[in-house]
Amino acid sequence: MPTSASTLDFGYPWWLSYGHVVVLAPALAGLLFGYFRKWSKWPMIFFGVLAFWSGAAFLLVRLGLDINGRADLPTESFLRSGTGRVLDLGAGTGRSSIMVLAARPHATMVALDLFGESFERHFGPGESPRQRLLRNLKAAGVERRVTIETSDMRKLPFEAASFDAIVSSYAVDHLNREGINQTLAEAARVVKPGGEFLLILIANDKWARFLFGPLLSHGGTRGSAWWNTRVKEAGFQVVEEGTAPITLYLLLRRP
């Protein structure tokens, strides 16, 4: 039986969930101090705007994005059969793997990550990366359906047409253009003809700019058109495209 979702710990940096409190606290203190010292309106407006932004952003992040909580599939069209062997490219601490396995209870997963310097930059030091991933898989009750693979997504250690589907969440867009092209080509190689690839990316949309400014811009200026061109060059067809706050997803199919 799956344990409580509260035991899941995806390990994303504290500032994604609580960084706005660091701004909110002094902004409220400034408002309070200014009220009693009878400051002019302009300092009060400044601290008021700062308090409003940081408070609103904190609520949106915690109640809307919930980056350290369970994720839902952005589209029910992915792996509608409900079964198959799925590859998670850049599995990290398991959020996308658990997302797929919870929605598709008859599927199995290979969770792949290099577990190198990039892993520690995003999730911090501590227990071994594989242990952190395995702990979350066990907490979600899906560990028996997952194999963990340490490898580079730019050069996959699998034979051609090994997987029924692929998922990658906020991982491929960390790479440079050459790395992206290599990864998409490898994804096209290892997925079966007719197989699907759910590619989930950071979108530098109005929500990202409001909540985080330039701090969450590892996707650079790449937008939907740029990614459509890259995936088509790799040999995929785009069968569905959609957005959510700070997210662009492409549902791809290999002809």
Rosetta silent file (secondary structure, phi, psi, omega in degrees, C-alpha in Angstrom):
SEQUENCE: MPTSASTLDFGYPWWLSYGHVVVLAPALAGLLFGYFRKWSKWPMIFFGVLAFWSGAAFLLVRLGLDINGRADLPTESFLRSGTGRVLDLGAGTGRSSIMVLAARPHATMVALDLFGESFERHFGPGESPRQRLLRNLKAAGVERRVTIETSDMRKLPFEAASFDAIVSSYAVDHLNREGINQTLAEAARVVKPGGEFLLILIANDKWARFLFGPLLSHGGTRGSAWWNTRVKEAGFQVVEEGTAPITLYLLLRRP
SCORE:     score description
SCORE:     0.000 S_00000001
   1 L     0.000  137.384  176.835    0.000    0.000    0.000 S_00000001
   2 L   -62.853  141.715  175.250    1.299    3.515   -0.797 S_00000001
   3 L   -83.481  177.895 -176.707    2.297    5.511    2.229 S_00000001
   4 L   -61.850  143.641  178.455    1.162    9.060    2.900 S_00000001
   5 H   -61.924  -20.703 -178.732    2.104   11.657    0.316 S_00000001
   6 H   -66.868  -18.162  179.108    3.573   13.689    3.199 S_00000001
   7 H   -81.781   -9.839  176.488    6.521   11.261    3.287 S_00000001
   8 L   -73.222  138.517  176.655    7.532   12.274   -0.223 S_00000001
   9 L  -142.221  100.565 -176.091   10.448   14.699   -0.383 S_00000001
  10 L   -82.213  -11.313  167.717   11.477   15.738   -3.869 S_00000001
  11 L    74.958   18.771  177.219   14.205   17.975   -2.515 S_00000001
  12 L   -67.979  152.014 -172.487   13.767   21.059   -4.686 S_00000001
  13 L   -59.097  147.618 -174.178   15.608   24.110   -3.305 S_00000001
  14 H   -57.399  -32.852 -174.017   13.943   25.974   -0.466 S_00000001
  15 H   -69.195  -22.126  176.778   13.737   29.241   -2.376 S_00000001
  16 H   -65.762  -36.397 -177.478   11.300   27.768   -4.899 S_00000001
  17 H   -97.062  -33.559 -170.837    8.737   27.176   -2.153 S_00000001
  18 H  -126.886    2.541 -176.411    9.664   29.680    0.560 S_00000001
  19 H   -60.138  -31.436 -178.505   11.978   32.253   -0.986 S_00000001
  20 H   -67.978  -22.691  177.491    9.251   34.894   -1.164 S_00000001
  21 H   -64.989  -31.042  179.030    8.925   34.823    2.633 S_00000001
  22 H   -63.203  -29.120  176.849   12.458   36.258    2.797 S_00000001
  23 H   -88.148  -38.464 -176.241   11.092   39.323    0.995 S_00000001
  24 H   -62.560  -43.577 -175.850    7.683   39.363    2.681 S_00000001
  25 H   -60.163  -52.895  178.613    8.989   39.511    6.251 S_00000001
  26 H   -67.759  -28.353  177.898   11.104   42.692    5.900 S_00000001
  27 H   -65.459  -43.107  177.690    8.428   44.293    3.694 S_00000001
  28 H   -66.952  -38.783  177.633    5.838   43.835    6.445 S_00000001
  29 H   -62.824  -39.990  178.240    8.358   45.028    9.021 S_00000001
  30 H   -63.902  -41.244  177.445    8.995   48.126    6.912 S_00000001
  31 H   -61.588  -45.418 -178.514    5.270   48.846    6.684 S_00000001
  32 H   -64.998  -45.329 -179.934    4.833   48.477   10.438 S_00000001
  33 H   -62.841  -43.868 -179.259    7.882   50.596   11.235 S_00000001
  34 H   -65.253  -33.692  178.859    6.846   53.253    8.737 S_00000001
  35 H   -63.521  -46.125 -177.840    3.319   53.402   10.139 S_00000001
  36 H   -74.709  -28.420  178.450    4.519   54.159   13.655 S_00000001
  37 H   -90.491    0.560  176.441    7.227   56.553   12.443 S_00000001
  38 L    56.327   52.912  176.386    4.715   58.270   10.147 S_00000001
  39 L   -64.931  161.628  174.575    6.762   57.960    6.970 S_00000001
  40 L   -69.055  170.828 -172.507    5.717   59.775    3.811 S_00000001
  41 H   -67.450  -31.425 -173.259    3.554   57.924    1.307 S_00000001
  42 H   -67.364  -46.215  173.423    6.314   56.900   -1.123 S_00000001
  43 H   -60.773  -35.877  179.987    8.287   54.617    1.238 S_00000001
  44 H   -68.517  -38.460  176.630    4.970   53.159    2.401 S_00000001
  45 H   -63.391  -43.857  179.880    3.874   52.538   -1.196 S_00000001
  46 H   -57.828  -51.964 -178.906    7.209   50.835   -1.909 S_00000001
  47 H   -68.004  -30.935  177.955    6.940   48.470    1.067 S_00000001
  48 H   -66.976  -44.796  177.984    3.245   47.930    0.371 S_00000001
  49 H   -63.336  -42.874  179.802    3.875   46.858   -3.229 S_00000001
  50 H   -62.164  -41.791  179.544    6.747   44.643   -2.101 S_00000001
  51 H   -67.219  -40.742  179.810    4.570   43.004    0.558 S_00000001
  52 H   -63.720  -47.348 -178.635    1.698   42.463   -1.880 S_00000001
  53 H   -62.010  -50.456 -175.328    3.940   40.898   -4.533 S_00000001
  54 H   -66.674  -36.145  178.016    5.846   38.610   -2.173 S_00000001
  55 H   -68.666  -45.311  178.546    2.694   37.536   -0.320 S_00000001
  56 H   -63.908  -42.301 -179.800    0.744   36.833   -3.505 S_00000001
  57 H   -63.811  -40.504  179.309    3.707   35.026   -5.060 S_00000001
  58 H   -61.648  -44.573  179.830    4.160   32.864   -1.963 S_00000001
  59 H   -65.648  -40.435  179.186    0.507   31.793   -2.002 S_00000001
  60 H   -64.473  -41.102 -179.944    0.575   31.064   -5.728 S_00000001
  61 H   -66.830  -46.184 -175.808    3.723   28.953   -5.402 S_00000001
  62 H   -72.549  -42.046 -175.338    2.531   27.014   -2.368 S_00000001
  63 H   -92.349  -25.619 -177.435   -1.100   26.504   -3.404 S_00000001
  64 H   -97.637  -61.370 -176.614   -0.724   26.500   -7.195 S_00000001
  65 H   -75.891  -47.275  179.812    2.648   25.115   -8.248 S_00000001
  66 L    44.426   60.019 -172.209    3.464   23.039   -5.158 S_00000001
  67 L   -61.472  -26.086  178.904    6.777   22.018   -6.723 S_00000001
  68 L   -95.870    8.877  175.977    7.561   19.641   -3.858 S_00000001
  69 L  -101.305  179.135  177.397    4.141   17.973   -4.029 S_00000001
  70 L   -63.663  144.862  177.191    2.802   15.270   -6.323 S_00000001
  71 L  -103.752  149.619  174.694    2.443   16.221   -9.980 S_00000001
  72 L  -104.122  147.578  174.359   -0.500   15.386  -12.231 S_00000001
  73 L   -56.280  132.143  179.291   -0.167   14.375  -15.858 S_00000001
  74 L   -72.390  -15.878  178.174   -0.638   17.527  -17.945 S_00000001
  75 L  -147.337  135.812  177.336   -2.608   15.505  -20.513 S_00000001
  76 L   -78.453   -5.433  179.948   -4.668   12.322  -20.258 S_00000001
  77 L   -74.626  -18.177 -177.960   -3.733   11.521  -23.858 S_00000001
  78 L   -73.827  123.721  176.331   -0.325   10.211  -22.790 S_00000001
  79 L    53.259   53.689 -178.164   -0.148    6.400  -22.716 S_00000001
  80 L   -60.125  -26.541  178.782   -3.907    5.954  -22.908 S_00000001
  81 L   -61.628  -23.713  178.231   -3.452    2.170  -23.043 S_00000001
  82 L    81.864   -1.551 -177.658   -2.427    2.418  -19.385 S_00000001
  83 E  -139.808  165.835  178.942    0.373   -0.093  -19.802 S_00000001
  84 E   131.820  170.424  178.482    3.832   -0.322  -21.311 S_00000001
  85 E   -97.741  121.994 -173.119    7.501    0.243  -20.535 S_00000001
  86 E  -116.130  141.102  175.278    8.259    3.925  -19.961 S_00000001
  87 E  -108.349  128.075  174.652   11.594    5.745  -19.800 S_00000001
  88 E  -102.933  110.663 -179.706   11.952    8.815  -17.584 S_00000001
  89 E   -85.614  116.156 -177.677   14.766   11.009  -18.931 S_00000001
  90 L    75.958   54.600 -171.330   16.310   13.008  -16.102 S_00000001
  91 L   -67.293  -24.483  178.627   14.242   11.385  -13.368 S_00000001
  92 L    59.885 -128.648 -179.757   15.842   13.393  -10.561 S_00000001
  93 L   -94.831    9.958  167.878   14.177   12.579   -7.254 S_00000001
  94 L   103.641    5.297 -175.547   11.234   10.844   -8.907 S_00000001
  95 H   -62.151  -45.189 -178.962    8.469   13.409   -9.265 S_00000001
  96 H   -74.071  -34.191  176.754    7.782   12.688  -12.955 S_00000001
  97 H   -61.382  -46.815  179.973    8.220    8.928  -12.531 S_00000001
  98 H   -65.911  -37.179  177.619    5.641    8.875   -9.746 S_00000001
  99 H   -55.745  -47.490 -177.921    3.356   11.139  -11.793 S_00000001
 100 H   -71.731  -46.784 -175.062    3.235    8.600  -14.634 S_00000001
 101 H   -67.239  -31.706  176.963    3.103    5.443  -12.513 S_00000001
 102 H   -70.002  -36.563 -178.849    0.297    6.792  -10.328 S_00000001
 103 H   -81.610  -24.909 -177.422   -1.789    7.673  -13.391 S_00000001
 104 L  -126.141   79.029 -169.619   -0.914    4.476  -15.290 S_00000001
 105 L   -67.391   -7.420  177.701   -0.908    1.690  -12.660 S_00000001
 106 E  -105.647    5.270  179.028   -0.095   -1.086  -15.142 S_00000001
 107 E   -88.780  157.732  171.410    2.982    0.630  -16.606 S_00000001
 108 E  -117.683  164.861 -170.052    6.597   -0.014  -15.647 S_00000001
 109 E  -138.996  141.387  162.690    9.392    2.549  -15.572 S_00000001
 110 E  -110.129  113.539 -178.819   13.114    2.948  -16.119 S_00000001
 111 E   -95.064  109.869 -173.668   14.108    6.072  -14.167 S_00000001
 112 E  -110.731  134.078  174.301   17.290    7.417  -15.720 S_00000001
 113 E  -155.760  151.407  176.968   19.536   10.179  -14.445 S_00000001
 114 L   -75.749  -21.844  178.761   23.241   10.904  -14.557 S_00000001
 115 L    51.850   40.665 -177.681   23.083   11.685  -10.811 S_00000001
 116 L  -106.189 -144.869 -177.266   26.072   13.984  -11.223 S_00000001
 117 H   -61.819  -37.908 -179.601   26.875   17.612  -10.463 S_00000001
 118 H   -61.332  -37.896  178.650   23.616   18.845  -11.987 S_00000001
 119 H   -59.967  -48.801 -178.033   21.653   16.652   -9.583 S_00000001
 120 H   -67.899  -32.456  177.324   23.363   18.165   -6.537 S_00000001
 121 H   -62.785  -36.799 -175.964   22.964   21.707   -7.896 S_00000001
 122 H   -89.829  -31.224 -173.769   19.198   21.242   -8.102 S_00000001
 123 H  -117.417   -4.112  176.302   18.511   18.984   -5.137 S_00000001
 124 L    82.312  163.245  178.186   21.428   19.667   -2.801 S_00000001
 125 L   -75.544  174.076  179.567   23.937   17.298   -1.180 S_00000001
 126 L   145.829 -142.356  177.426   22.958   14.578    1.250 S_00000001
 127 L   -61.052  162.986 -176.628   22.197   10.907    0.882 S_00000001
 128 L   -58.878  144.950 -177.846   23.186    9.310   -2.403 S_00000001
 129 H   -54.855  -41.033  179.263   21.030   10.416   -5.357 S_00000001
 130 H   -63.593  -37.697  178.488   19.861    6.856   -6.040 S_00000001
 131 H   -65.924  -38.951  179.766   18.817    6.470   -2.398 S_00000001
 132 H   -65.648  -41.880  177.415   16.826    9.699   -2.512 S_00000001
 133 H   -64.731  -46.417 -178.706   15.045    8.576   -5.655 S_00000001
 134 H   -62.994  -37.825  179.326   14.373    5.105   -4.262 S_00000001
 135 H   -60.945  -41.481  178.616   13.039    6.539   -1.004 S_00000001
 136 H   -69.513  -38.409  177.704   10.428    8.556   -2.884 S_00000001
 137 H   -61.876  -40.661  177.732    9.474    5.611   -5.084 S_00000001
 138 H   -67.100  -40.530  179.485    8.933    3.518   -1.948 S_00000001
 139 H   -61.723  -32.983  178.989    6.943    6.300   -0.302 S_00000001
 140 L   -85.931   -6.804  178.940    4.650    6.363   -3.336 S_00000001
 141 L    74.172   26.339 -176.582    4.371    2.572   -3.338 S_00000001
 142 L  -119.818    6.988 -171.617    5.665    2.178   -6.900 S_00000001
 143 H   -62.794  -25.592 -179.011    9.236    0.953   -6.374 S_00000001
 144 H   -73.676  -13.420  179.485    8.465   -2.563   -7.613 S_00000001
 145 H  -103.441   11.017 -174.208    7.606   -1.180  -11.038 S_00000001
 146 E  -126.171  137.629  167.507   10.785    0.897  -11.414 S_00000001
 147 E  -113.453  132.868 -179.876   14.361    0.180  -12.438 S_00000001
 148 E   -97.457  130.061 -177.841   16.907    2.916  -11.722 S_00000001
 149 E  -124.913  126.527  175.494   19.556    3.527  -14.380 S_00000001
 150 E   -94.280  109.876 -177.650   22.578    5.818  -13.999 S_00000001
 151 L  -166.602  167.478 -179.868   23.376    7.173  -17.442 S_00000001
 152 L   -90.912  127.097 -178.807   23.551   10.263  -19.646 S_00000001
 153 L   -65.828  -15.172  178.899   20.349   11.056  -21.540 S_00000001
 154 L   -80.963  -12.266  178.150   22.499   12.232  -24.471 S_00000001
 155 L  -148.339   85.800 -171.196   23.812    8.685  -25.019 S_00000001
 156 L   -77.485  139.764 -177.025   21.293    6.122  -23.840 S_00000001
 157 L   -90.122   41.637 -176.973   22.440    2.578  -23.019 S_00000001
 158 L  -125.751  153.319  175.549   19.398    0.904  -24.593 S_00000001
 159 L   -72.142  161.975  178.661   18.722   -0.891  -27.830 S_00000001
 160 L   -60.696  146.323  176.216   16.545    0.711  -30.489 S_00000001
 161 L    55.843   44.898 -177.909   12.772    0.552  -29.944 S_00000001
 162 L   -89.797  -16.750 -170.794   13.135   -0.507  -26.305 S_00000001
 163 E  -128.404  147.253  175.734   10.308    1.596  -24.844 S_00000001
 164 E   -80.053  -27.141 -177.994    6.607    2.103  -25.419 S_00000001
 165 E  -158.770  161.317  178.090    6.771    5.689  -24.154 S_00000001
 166 E  -133.932  145.541  171.416    9.128    8.317  -22.743 S_00000001
 167 E  -130.859  145.562  172.356    8.584   11.146  -20.276 S_00000001
 168 E  -148.586  126.802 -172.954   10.926   13.984  -19.383 S_00000001
 169 E  -123.631  115.078  176.659   10.018   16.778  -17.001 S_00000001
 170 L    52.419   42.315 -177.872   12.034   20.017  -16.652 S_00000001
 171 L  -127.506  -51.082 -176.314   15.239   18.207  -17.613 S_00000001
 172 H   -61.538  -32.442 -177.417   16.005   18.406  -21.334 S_00000001
 173 H   -75.637    0.325  170.917   15.811   22.203  -21.262 S_00000001
 174 H   -79.523  -16.301 -173.768   18.836   22.295  -18.923 S_00000001
 175 L   -85.810  160.090  171.482   21.020   21.214  -21.842 S_00000001
 176 L   -76.592  177.842 -174.475   22.669   23.341  -24.511 S_00000001
 177 H   -60.954  -41.946  179.530   21.459   23.075  -28.097 S_00000001
 178 H   -62.214  -43.234  178.959   23.833   20.260  -28.989 S_00000001
 179 H   -64.496  -37.294  177.318   22.796   18.304  -25.916 S_00000001
 180 H   -63.617  -47.034  179.729   19.122   18.855  -26.696 S_00000001
 181 H   -61.242  -41.410  178.733   19.559   17.598  -30.252 S_00000001
 182 H   -63.378  -43.679 -177.784   21.471   14.550  -29.024 S_00000001
 183 H   -66.793  -43.384  179.408   18.841   13.741  -26.409 S_00000001
 184 H   -65.001  -37.839  177.422   15.900   14.102  -28.779 S_00000001
 185 H   -65.409  -40.849  177.591   17.665   11.906  -31.349 S_00000001
 186 H   -65.958  -39.136  177.461   18.326    9.264  -28.706 S_00000001
 187 H   -61.607  -42.939  178.685   14.710    9.436  -27.548 S_00000001
 188 H   -65.059  -30.776 -179.418   13.538    8.856  -31.123 S_00000001
 189 H   -72.372  -41.740 -170.969   15.903    5.896  -31.394 S_00000001
 190 H   -90.636  -12.007  177.772   14.842    4.045  -28.234 S_00000001
 191 E   -88.815  146.418 -178.016   11.060    4.552  -28.431 S_00000001
 192 E   -70.728  153.506  171.496    9.042    2.107  -30.507 S_00000001
 193 E   -55.019  132.480 -175.466    7.358    3.182  -33.749 S_00000001
 194 E    85.061   -5.850  179.422    4.034    4.653  -32.722 S_00000001
 195 E   -75.699  163.034 -173.891    5.421    5.295  -29.229 S_00000001
 196 E  -113.232  155.781  176.650    4.904    8.569  -27.384 S_00000001
 197 E  -135.690  113.946  176.198    7.160   11.121  -25.747 S_00000001
 198 E   -95.528  105.485 -176.274    5.718   13.528  -23.181 S_00000001
 199 E  -103.592  114.209 -177.043    8.190   16.418  -23.069 S_00000001
 200 E  -111.907  127.497 -169.890    7.555   18.862  -20.205 S_00000001
 201 E  -130.653  155.043  170.349    9.537   22.108  -20.200 S_00000001
 202 E   -70.574  131.404  174.548    9.940   25.318  -18.247 S_00000001
 203 L  -110.311  124.223  178.463    8.042   28.131  -19.973 S_00000001
 204 L   -82.523   64.670 -175.614    9.276   31.634  -19.312 S_00000001
 205 L   -91.946 -170.726 -177.786    5.725   32.933  -19.327 S_00000001
 206 H   -63.275  -31.212  178.747    4.048   35.755  -17.387 S_00000001
 207 H   -67.498  -45.113  179.305    3.716   33.501  -14.320 S_00000001
 208 H   -61.930  -43.337 -178.736    7.442   32.730  -14.281 S_00000001
 209 H   -67.033  -37.228  179.504    8.322   36.392  -14.715 S_00000001
 210 H   -69.941  -43.329 -173.051    5.904   37.468  -11.960 S_00000001
 211 H   -81.321  -39.890 -169.636    6.939   34.808   -9.457 S_00000001
 212 H  -128.051   -7.721 -177.342   10.677   34.415  -10.053 S_00000001
 213 H    59.986 -131.330 -177.799   11.944   36.991  -12.534 S_00000001
 214 H   -84.374   -0.220 -173.486   15.197   35.702  -14.115 S_00000001
 215 H   -71.924  -20.146 -174.576   15.781   33.000  -11.465 S_00000001
 216 H  -120.437   43.793 -171.718   13.799   30.318  -13.301 S_00000001
 217 L  -113.124   36.326 -178.199   14.922   30.942  -16.849 S_00000001
 218 L   -69.726   -9.697  172.728   16.989   27.877  -17.701 S_00000001
 219 L   -81.946   -4.228  179.975   14.864   27.514  -20.809 S_00000001
 220 L    59.100 -140.945 -179.888   16.296   30.814  -22.029 S_00000001
 221 L   -96.184    9.030 -179.803   14.329   32.435  -24.822 S_00000001
 222 L   -67.120  126.826  178.430   13.310   29.102  -26.354 S_00000001
 223 L  -118.068 -166.454 -176.702    9.594   29.039  -26.962 S_00000001
 224 H   -57.433  -45.171 -177.340    7.034   26.737  -28.495 S_00000001
 225 H   -63.075  -40.652  179.269    8.168   27.318  -32.092 S_00000001
 226 H   -61.054  -47.123 -178.533   11.798   26.580  -31.217 S_00000001
 227 H   -69.256  -36.568  176.531   10.925   23.295  -29.520 S_00000001
 228 H   -59.332  -41.955  178.878    8.535   22.278  -32.301 S_00000001
 229 H   -63.717  -44.329 -177.181   11.357   22.666  -34.796 S_00000001
 230 H   -64.229  -44.637 -176.235   13.796   20.629  -32.684 S_00000001
 231 H   -70.512  -32.802  177.584   11.449   17.689  -32.067 S_00000001
 232 H   -70.016  -37.862  175.877   10.432   17.513  -35.719 S_00000001
 233 H   -61.945  -30.764  179.639   14.085   17.506  -36.763 S_00000001
 234 L   -78.701  -10.984  177.303   14.561   14.533  -34.429 S_00000001
 235 L   105.939   11.993  178.693   11.791   12.656  -36.228 S_00000001
 236 L   -96.066  154.271  168.226    8.809   13.173  -33.936 S_00000001
 237 E  -102.393  140.025  175.589    5.302   14.332  -34.758 S_00000001
 238 E   -89.650  114.261 -178.244    3.628   16.811  -32.398 S_00000001
 239 E  -102.062  -18.152  177.333    0.184   15.408  -31.583 S_00000001
 240 E  -159.429  144.459  177.627   -0.686   17.744  -28.707 S_00000001
 241 E  -139.983  141.038 -179.761    0.670   20.909  -27.162 S_00000001
 242 E  -157.176  172.514 -179.890   -0.441   22.725  -24.066 S_00000001
 243 E  -134.027  155.628  168.412    0.541   25.072  -21.280 S_00000001
 244 E  -141.828  168.608  178.830    0.177   25.410  -17.546 S_00000001
 245 L   -51.688  123.615  178.433    1.697   28.069  -15.298 S_00000001
 246 L    65.802   16.857 -174.661    5.484   28.046  -15.940 S_00000001
 247 E  -138.316  136.092  167.073    5.074   24.939  -18.102 S_00000001
 248 E  -120.337  131.090  175.036    4.996   24.030  -21.781 S_00000001
 249 E  -124.842  145.314  176.784    4.308   20.424  -22.715 S_00000001
 250 E  -124.938  124.555  173.418    4.547   18.641  -26.034 S_00000001
 251 E   -98.150  115.818 -173.412    3.034   15.212  -26.604 S_00000001
 252 E  -111.769  157.351  175.540    5.066   13.635  -29.380 S_00000001
 253 E  -137.135  137.329  173.627    4.765   10.448  -31.390 S_00000001
 254 L   -86.142  122.045 -178.960    7.356    8.578  -33.376 S_00000001
 255 L   -58.766    0.000    0.000    5.863    7.664  -36.782 S_00000001
